[in-house]
Each structure stands twice: as structure tokens, then as C-alpha cells.
Amino acid sequence: MISRSLLRQLPVRAVTGAFVLHSGLGKRGADRETAERMHGWASSTYPVLRGIDAQRFAKLLSAGEIAVGAVLLAPFVPAAVAGLALTGFAGALLGLYAKTPGMRQEGSIWPTDEGIGLAKDAWLLGIGLSLVIDGMPRSDHR
């Protein structure tokens, strides 16, 4: 029998997992120009990525997104594990939002028109944290 907790998680895990998986699958065959654009943007926020070839970066990003999406979609993966994977992924995306010029209104956390695409990743962070919390052991002290 499926637990109530898993039933509660299924809609959010299915929708979020499918979205992230689709995004990763879409990056699998990135051409050189697309890979260089993604790599340039990411490495400007995360300088440690500068030493990675753009094509390799695109493949690693694709694999990472596919893995996160698959973990969310696999009902046998514990909620806390799936939540941690999504939280890490969302945190990296929100780092891009926070550190990339022009994404936020001057002196504010609120997005510009250009930043809305990344700002919406705050929802992924909230979903990830909710899964982590839902997956934590419960104490039945009443």
C-alpha cells in the first residue's frame, strides 16, 4: 500500500521531476554556440567552472538535470533525498539570479523582466525544502 506521505508528494514530484528531466534532455545535444552561452553565463557567476570546456559543461549540466529529474520521478527514492537534490539544483539557479546583473530591480530582490525566468526557480527551492521536511523522521510524541 502506498503511504499517505508518498501520495501527498506524488503530484509535486511528478510535475517538478518531469520539468527538470525535460530541461536536461533538451540540453543533451547542445551545439557549440549554445554550450558556450550556457557556460559563459554559469562561469561568470561560478568562476570555478571557467576551467571546464563549454561542451563538457553542457553535458555535465544535462546529466545533472536528468539525474535530479529522475530522482524526483522515482517514487522509491526517499523524499529527503529527492528534496536535497532539488534544493541543491535550485540553490545554484538562484545563485545565478542573485549574482547576474540585470536580473533584479535595483536595490531589490524582485525580478526585472529579464530575471523572471530565474526568479521562478524560488518555487523549486520551496518544493525541495518541503520534500526534505516531509522526509524527516517524525516523532509521535503527543
Solvent accessible surface area in square Angstrom, and as a share of the most:
residue,aa,sasa,rsa
1,M,243,1.09
2,I,89,0.45
3,S,63,0.41
4,R,198,0.72
5,S,30,0.20
6,L,37,0.19
7,L,97,0.48
8,R,128,0.47
9,Q,13,0.06
10,L,61,0.30
11,P,86,0.54
12,V,50,0.29
13,R,5,0.02
14,A,46,0.36
15,V,109,0.63
16,T,8,0.05
17,G,0,0.00
18,A,52,0.40
19,F,119,0.49
20,V,2,0.01
21,L,45,0.22
22,H,138,0.62
23,S,33,0.21
24,G,0,0.00
25,L,71,0.35
26,G,62,0.60
27,K,44,0.19
28,R,152,0.55
29,G,73,0.71
30,A,17,0.13
31,D,87,0.45
32,R,119,0.43
33,E,129,0.58
34,T,39,0.22
35,A,0,0.00
36,E,86,0.39
37,R,151,0.55
38,M,29,0.13
39,H,24,0.11
40,G,37,0.36
41,W,100,0.35
42,A,11,0.09
43,S,8,0.05
44,S,73,0.47
45,T,11,0.06
46,Y,62,0.23
47,P,76,0.48
48,V,130,0.75
49,L,37,0.18
50,R,148,0.54
51,G,79,0.76
52,I,50,0.25
53,D,76,0.39
54,A,11,0.08
55,Q,45,0.20
56,R,146,0.53
57,F,17,0.07
58,A,3,0.02
59,K,124,0.53
60,L,83,0.41
61,L,48,0.24
62,S,2,0.02
63,A,56,0.43
64,G,34,0.32
65,E,7,0.03
66,I,45,0.23
67,A,55,0.42
68,V,18,0.11
69,G,0,0.00
70,A,47,0.37
71,V,39,0.23
72,L,1,0.01
73,L,69,0.35
74,A,18,0.14
75,P,71,0.44
76,F,170,0.71
77,V,22,0.13
78,P,84,0.53
79,A,9,0.07
80,A,28,0.21
81,V,77,0.44
82,A,0,0.00
83,G,0,0.00
84,L,113,0.56
85,A,33,0.26
86,L,0,0.00
87,T,27,0.16
88,G,47,0.46
89,F,35,0.14
90,A,0,0.00
91,G,35,0.33
92,A,46,0.36
93,L,34,0.17
94,L,34,0.17
95,G,13,0.13
96,L,17,0.08
97,Y,21,0.08
98,A,48,0.38
99,K,128,0.54
100,T,20,0.12
101,P,124,0.78
102,G,46,0.45
103,M,26,0.12
104,R,90,0.33
105,Q,91,0.40
106,E,175,0.78
107,G,85,0.81
108,S,29,0.18
109,I,123,0.62
110,W,163,0.57
111,P,33,0.21
112,T,33,0.19
113,D,126,0.65
114,E,125,0.56
115,G,0,0.00
116,I,97,0.49
117,G,45,0.43
118,L,15,0.08
119,A,21,0.16
120,K,72,0.31
121,D,3,0.02
122,A,49,0.38
123,W,183,0.64
124,L,19,0.09
125,L,52,0.26
126,G,36,0.35
127,I,40,0.21
128,G,0,0.00
129,L,81,0.41
130,S,68,0.44
131,L,4,0.02
132,V,30,0.17
133,I,117,0.59
134,D,24,0.13
135,G,33,0.31
136,M,105,0.47
137,P,133,0.84
138,R,147,0.54
139,S,78,0.50
140,D,113,0.59
141,H,167,0.75
142,R,267,0.98
